[in-house]
Amino acid sequence: MPETLLSRTPRDSLGDDLGAVWDSLNRLTGEPAFVEVFAGAPELLKFVMEDFYGKIFFQGRVDQKYKQLARLYLSMSHGCMTCNKQNVPGSLEAGITQAQVDAILNFENGPFDAAEKAVLRYSDQMTLTNPAGRMDADLYADLRRSFNDAEICELGVVMAIIGGMAKLSFVLDLVEKESYCEFASAPA
């Protein structure tokens, strides 16, 4: 269980809107620390939940399947257990198969089509553990077979926000981490 140093707002002190977000996160992950901490700055929680997820992640120009695939790859690569608990079901609901979920970290040899592999290669460039990530001509060509430049930018923004929020969640100790997570805190 995360042991953040920041103040947590208990569920019974949240209004209806934030309470519903708490309920949803708790149902999916069993760990609502993110909502409890960000309830102290509701405009920030609103930005993440409504502006980012509501308007860009779950809407936008890129098909939901590709954004879910990128988000799952990032959370699995980063080792965010709390994220994985919500991203696996979200991916399955978006049409990603269990075989694809199981093969996500070995996607080049997995059951992915060319567009999905291009998104996963792009995701690999965006991981926090890849400081040398970049868009080279081959990756760009692979992406352009299925996406226009605006869609490539949208995918990048989605991954950048998700990666940044993951890093913030690790720093603030708001999430549970997988045993392989490179961002696990050293023992005190």
VENJOQUI-V655746 format. One record per residue. N is the residue number from 1. PHI is phi in whole degrees, -180 to 180 (* if undefined). PSI is psi in radians with two decimals (999 if undefined). NEAR is the number of other C-alpha atoms within 8 Angstrom. Layout:
BEGIN
N&PHI&PSI&NEAR / N&PHI&PSI&NEAR
END
This chain:
BEGIN
1&*&2.36&5 / 2&-63&2.53&8 / 3&-126&1.19&6 / 4&-65&2.61&8 / 5&-83&-0.26&6 / 6&-79&2.73&6 / 7&-68&2.43&8 / 8&-112&2.33&9 / 9&-90&2.11&10 / 10&-64&2.69&7 / 11&-53&-0.75&8 / 12&-71&-0.12&5 / 13&-100&0.00&6 / 14&-89&2.52&11 / 15&-72&-3.08&6 / 16&-61&-0.80&6 / 17&-64&-0.92&7 / 18&-69&-0.57&10 / 19&-62&-0.68&11 / 20&-66&-0.66&8 / 21&-67&-0.75&9 / 22&-59&-0.83&12 / 23&-58&-0.78&9 / 24&-64&-0.84&8 / 25&-65&-0.72&13 / 26&-65&-0.68&10 / 27&-64&-0.72&7 / 28&-75&-0.71&8 / 29&-120&-0.34&11 / 30&74&0.13&7 / 31&-140&1.67&11 / 32&-94&0.40&11 / 33&-55&-0.67&10 / 34&-57&-0.85&10 / 35&-67&-0.73&12 / 36&-62&-0.69&14 / 37&-75&-0.83&12 / 38&-74&-0.16&10 / 39&-63&-0.42&12 / 40&-71&-0.28&9 / 41&-134&1.24&8 / 42&-58&-0.48&8 / 43&-67&-0.53&6 / 44&-73&-0.72&8 / 45&-63&-0.71&11 / 46&-63&-0.74&9 / 47&-57&-0.84&9 / 48&-65&-0.88&9 / 49&-77&-0.75&9 / 50&-94&-0.91&9 / 51&-73&-0.83&10 / 52&-78&-1.12&10 / 53&-67&-0.82&10 / 54&-67&-0.72&10 / 55&-99&-0.48&10 / 56&-110&-0.96&10 / 57&-67&-0.90&11 / 58&-88&-0.08&8 / 59&-125&-2.32&9 / 60&77&-3.00&9 / 61&-95&-0.32&6 / 62&-94&2.37&10 / 63&-54&2.40&7 / 64&-51&-0.68&10 / 65&-56&-0.72&10 / 66&-72&-0.64&10 / 67&-70&-0.68&12 / 68&-65&-0.70&12 / 69&-62&-0.78&13 / 70&-64&-0.78&12 / 71&-62&-0.75&11 / 72&-65&-0.74&12 / 73&-60&-0.78&13 / 74&-63&-0.82&15 / 75&-68&-0.65&14 / 76&-69&-0.71&10 / 77&-66&-0.70&8 / 78&-78&-0.38&12 / 79&80&0.61&14 / 80&-90&1.78&14 / 81&-62&-0.78&11 / 82&-60&-0.76&11 / 83&-63&-0.79&10 / 84&-61&-0.63&12 / 85&-63&-0.48&10 / 86&-100&-0.48&11 / 87&-78&-0.56&12 / 88&-64&-0.92&10 / 89&-60&-0.69&8 / 90&-62&-0.68&9 / 91&-66&-0.78&15 / 92&-62&-0.71&10 / 93&-64&-0.52&7 / 94&-83&-0.01&9 / 95&104&0.07&7 / 96&-78&2.38&11 / 97&-84&2.82&8 / 98&-62&-0.63&7 / 99&-62&-0.65&7 / 100&-70&-0.72&12 / 101&-57&-0.80&10 / 102&-66&-0.49&7 / 103&-101&0.09&11 / 104&-58&-0.66&9 / 105&-82&-0.10&8 / 106&-127&0.83&7 / 107&-62&-0.54&12 / 108&-61&-0.51&6 / 109&-104&0.13&6 / 110&-98&3.11&9 / 111&-83&1.09&8 / 112&-119&2.49&10 / 113&-80&3.12&6 / 114&-62&-0.73&7 / 115&-66&-0.74&11 / 116&-64&-0.73&10 / 117&-64&-0.64&11 / 118&-64&-0.75&11 / 119&-63&-0.71&12 / 120&-69&-0.62&12 / 121&-65&-0.71&9 / 122&-63&-0.77&10 / 123&-60&-0.69&12 / 124&-63&-0.60&11 / 125&-69&-0.42&11 / 126&-95&-0.06&14 / 127&-65&2.63&13 / 128&-64&-0.44&8 / 129&-87&0.09&5 / 130&-120&1.36&9 / 131&-67&-0.28&6 / 132&-97&0.18&5 / 133&-55&2.48&9 / 134&-160&2.81&6 / 135&-95&1.87&8 / 136&-97&3.07&6 / 137&-63&-0.65&6 / 138&-67&-0.78&6 / 139&-63&-0.77&11 / 140&-60&-0.78&9 / 141&-62&-0.74&8 / 142&-62&-0.76&11 / 143&-67&-0.70&13 / 144&-66&-0.32&9 / 145&-66&-0.41&7 / 146&-125&-0.29&7 / 147&-135&2.54&9 / 148&-86&3.06&8 / 149&-62&-0.67&7 / 150&-63&-0.68&7 / 151&-69&-0.66&10 / 152&-63&-0.73&10 / 153&-64&-0.76&8 / 154&-61&-0.80&11 / 155&-57&-0.75&10 / 156&-63&-0.76&9 / 157&-64&-0.75&8 / 158&-57&-0.84&11 / 159&-68&-0.64&13 / 160&-65&-0.76&9 / 161&-68&-0.76&8 / 162&-63&-0.77&10 / 163&-63&-0.75&12 / 164&-65&-0.71&8 / 165&-68&-0.60&8 / 166&-64&-0.82&10 / 167&-60&-0.78&9 / 168&-61&-0.74&8 / 169&-64&-0.62&11 / 170&-69&-0.80&11 / 171&-62&-0.76&7 / 172&-84&-0.03&9 / 173&56&0.99&11 / 174&-104&-0.13&12 / 175&-132&2.73&15 / 176&-82&2.58&11 / 177&-115&2.56&12 / 178&-69&2.78&8 / 179&-61&-0.47&5 / 180&-92&0.03&6 / 181&-62&2.18&10 / 182&-74&-0.15&6 / 183&-104&0.19&8 / 184&-64&2.41&7 / 185&-68&2.50&4 / 186&-70&2.61&4 / 187&-57&2.49&3 / 188&-71&999&2
END
